[in-house]
Amino acid sequence: EGTWTPEYEPDSGAFTSITYGFNSGKYIKVGNLVYVTWFMRTSSLVPGLASGNVYIKNLPFTVANASPNPYFSFGIGNDFGVNNARSGGCLSNTTRILLKQSFNNVSIIVTDLGLGGADNFTAGFVCYYVS
């Protein structure tokens, strides 16, 4: 049982800057099963050279090589610039979650992110296996 620090990460490049109003998470690991929760919101974001899909990184343990990947629904995801993140999935052999829109299962991309204060809020949970 412990805590972890979720952060947004682009598919390629890097954000010039990103500041969080809050970002925290908790986990419980029982054997090779991990249950994580988190909530986070940005207070400012400058995309810079960031592009592609948006992920939440820093899961406390590496996701096992599983197919299909564990999918989940957010408790909430709002205040994005364009499309709100409402679902996602853990990626095998990584410590990342790919964010998706719930209504069409399309990935959230960097241009979907809000750039102002109090933007890009997500709160969610997922249960996944580790090797």
C-alpha positions as CSV (number, residue, x, y, z in Angstrom):
1,E,0.0,0.0,0.0
2,G,1.3,3.4,-0.9
3,T,1.2,6.6,-2.9
4,W,2.2,7.5,-6.4
5,T,2.4,10.8,-8.4
6,P,0.4,10.7,-11.7
7,E,1.6,13.1,-14.5
8,Y,0.6,13.8,-18.0
9,E,3.0,12.7,-20.8
10,P,2.8,13.2,-24.5
11,D,3.5,10.5,-27.1
12,S,6.5,12.4,-28.5
13,G,8.4,15.6,-27.7
14,A,7.9,17.3,-24.4
15,F,5.7,19.9,-22.8
16,T,7.6,23.2,-22.5
17,S,6.1,23.4,-19.0
18,I,3.3,21.8,-17.0
19,T,2.2,22.8,-13.5
20,Y,-0.3,20.8,-11.5
21,G,-2.9,22.3,-9.1
22,F,-2.9,18.8,-7.6
23,N,-1.8,15.4,-8.6
24,S,-1.8,12.4,-6.3
25,G,-2.7,8.8,-6.2
26,K,-2.8,5.7,-4.0
27,Y,-2.3,2.1,-4.6
28,I,-2.8,-1.3,-3.0
29,K,-0.8,-4.3,-4.3
30,V,-1.9,-7.8,-3.4
31,G,0.3,-10.5,-4.9
32,N,0.6,-9.6,-8.6
33,L,-2.6,-7.5,-8.7
34,V,-2.4,-3.7,-8.3
35,Y,-5.4,-1.4,-7.7
36,V,-4.6,2.3,-8.2
37,T,-6.6,5.5,-7.8
38,W,-5.7,9.1,-8.7
39,F,-6.9,12.6,-9.1
40,M,-5.1,15.4,-10.9
41,R,-5.6,18.8,-12.5
42,T,-3.2,21.2,-14.3
43,S,-2.9,24.9,-13.4
44,S,-0.9,25.7,-16.5
45,L,0.4,23.9,-19.5
46,V,2.5,25.0,-22.5
47,P,2.6,22.3,-25.1
48,G,5.9,23.2,-26.8
49,L,7.0,20.3,-29.0
50,A,4.6,17.8,-27.4
51,S,2.5,15.9,-29.8
52,G,0.4,12.8,-30.3
53,N,-1.5,10.8,-27.6
54,V,-1.6,11.8,-24.0
55,Y,-0.8,9.4,-21.2
56,I,-0.8,9.3,-17.4
57,K,2.6,8.1,-16.4
58,N,4.3,6.9,-13.2
59,L,2.1,3.9,-12.3
60,P,3.7,2.4,-9.2
61,F,4.4,-1.0,-10.9
62,T,5.0,-2.1,-14.5
63,V,1.9,-3.5,-16.2
64,A,2.2,-7.2,-17.1
65,N,2.2,-8.2,-20.8
66,A,-1.5,-8.8,-21.2
67,S,-4.0,-8.8,-24.0
68,P,-6.4,-7.2,-24.0
69,N,-5.0,-4.4,-21.8
70,P,-7.0,-3.5,-18.7
71,Y,-9.6,-0.8,-19.5
72,F,-11.6,1.3,-17.1
73,S,-13.9,4.3,-16.8
74,F,-13.0,7.5,-15.1
75,G,-15.1,8.7,-12.2
76,I,-14.8,12.0,-14.0
77,G,-12.7,13.8,-16.6
78,N,-13.4,17.4,-17.5
79,D,-12.1,20.9,-18.3
80,F,-10.0,19.7,-21.2
81,G,-9.7,22.2,-24.1
82,V,-11.6,20.1,-26.6
83,N,-12.5,16.4,-25.8
84,N,-12.8,15.3,-22.2
85,A,-10.9,12.2,-21.1
86,R,-13.5,9.6,-19.8
87,S,-11.8,6.3,-20.2
88,G,-8.4,4.7,-21.0
89,G,-6.3,1.6,-20.7
90,C,-3.0,0.4,-19.2
91,L,-0.3,-0.3,-21.7
92,S,1.5,-3.6,-21.4
93,N,5.1,-3.5,-20.2
94,T,4.9,0.2,-19.3
95,T,3.9,2.3,-16.3
96,R,1.4,4.4,-18.4
97,I,-2.3,4.8,-19.0
98,L,-3.5,5.9,-22.5
99,L,-6.4,8.4,-22.2
100,K,-9.4,8.0,-24.4
101,Q,-12.8,9.7,-25.0
102,S,-15.7,7.6,-23.9
103,F,-18.1,8.4,-26.7
104,N,-16.0,7.1,-29.5
105,N,-12.9,5.4,-27.9
106,V,-10.5,7.8,-29.7
107,S,-7.3,8.7,-27.9
108,I,-6.9,12.0,-26.2
109,I,-4.2,14.0,-28.1
110,V,-2.1,17.0,-27.0
111,T,-4.3,19.4,-28.9
112,D,-7.3,18.3,-26.7
113,L,-5.6,19.6,-23.6
114,G,-6.7,22.9,-22.0
115,L,-4.0,25.5,-21.5
116,G,-5.5,27.7,-18.8
117,G,-5.8,27.4,-15.0
118,A,-7.8,24.6,-13.4
119,D,-7.8,22.5,-16.6
120,N,-7.4,18.8,-17.5
121,F,-9.0,17.3,-14.5
122,T,-9.1,13.5,-14.2
123,A,-10.0,11.2,-11.3
124,G,-10.1,7.5,-11.8
125,F,-9.1,4.0,-10.9
126,V,-7.8,0.9,-12.5
127,C,-6.8,-2.6,-11.5
128,Y,-4.0,-4.3,-13.4
129,Y,-1.6,-7.3,-13.2
130,V,2.1,-7.1,-12.8
131,S,4.6,-9.7,-13.9
